[in-house]
Amino acid sequence: MRTKALLTGAAAALALGAAGAALAADMAGAIQARQAHYKEIGKASKGIYDELNKPTPQAAVIQGYAHQLDTLAPQIPSWFPVGSGPEAGVKTRAKAEIWSQPAAFKSAAEGLAAAAHHFDATAAGGDIGAIRAEYPTLTKACGTCHTQFRAKGG
Amino acid sequence: MLFAALWWTGETEQLDLHRDAGYVLLGLVIFRLIWGVVGGSTARFSNFLRGPREISTYVGDLIRRRTDRSVIGHNPLGGWSVAAMLALLAAELALGLFTVNVDGDQPGPLARFISFDQGRAVAQWHDWVFNGLLALIALHLAAIAFHAVIKRDNLVGPMLTGAKRHAGDAAPMSPAPLWRLAAAIVVSAAITLLIVRG
């Protein structure tokens, strides 16, 4: 009887441990996917910057990146499942404030989505001058989150 | 000062300031490289980069506590310390030109020639080389402190003024004419502008 209880207990502990490990693996996966997404955003941002600094910037190139940003930006909140913060034990610059101040995070994310959408429309217009004028507004919207919700250091 | 400003603006990601300060330092380093060839006697690489024999003689004298205050300009060890710092500083600046920040919106002036991922790798190197620089600078300052305290030899005064009281028959520092200074400044500014504009 006692042996059976012990065995059950051990099995339960194992199952819990396995579930915990699976969750940790999920979170590591979520963080990796998030970082890959942000790299895509960084690439698009650099792509726009580089194109704008060419002697004759091509609107079509910028439009590609702008559309990509418009697609990715609204997804950002979904890249931050609960548990994928500093507590995940994986190297991440995501601060705990993302989850402790959900309203502020949401509004910052929505701000970026709106800015990206607006930039996409401006890019579609094809006027390089207008695109150039709006690019800082876009990167500023990125920065809103980074100053509040991203830890310092590379 | 500039070096501290670069550290601070880099650390706090004030990248527009960091970039401008970097350009100024780039101009200074290019000037120093030119000055190492055409400048005053003690500024020239040919004057302070000595071969292994002179270095070992100098180190031997140092260990045997034979005080020798007749060194004008960098001593045989200090010369290579300067060269190492200058080389690493030049490397750090070159890396900075290609660095891409994590958000991809404030890249260095030459980063458009490389990809985002390469630019991020360069940023990592930019970080490491900075730590190497700190180590070399600390070593150089420690040596200066050693000379000041143990050997009672003030090295900083002569560095600033170019004048040094010295015993022995060592030739005094002979300064370069002013027109060369002006020319070197103009040339280094021009090279800096060319690099920065890519």
Interface residues (C-beta under 8 A of the other chain):
Chain A: K39 I41 G42 K43 A44 S45 K46 G47 Y49 D50 N53 K54 Y135 T139 C142 G143 H146 K152 G154
Chain B: E11 T12 E13 V100 V102 D103 G104 D105 P107 A111 R112 S115 F116 D117 G119 R120 A123 Q124 D127
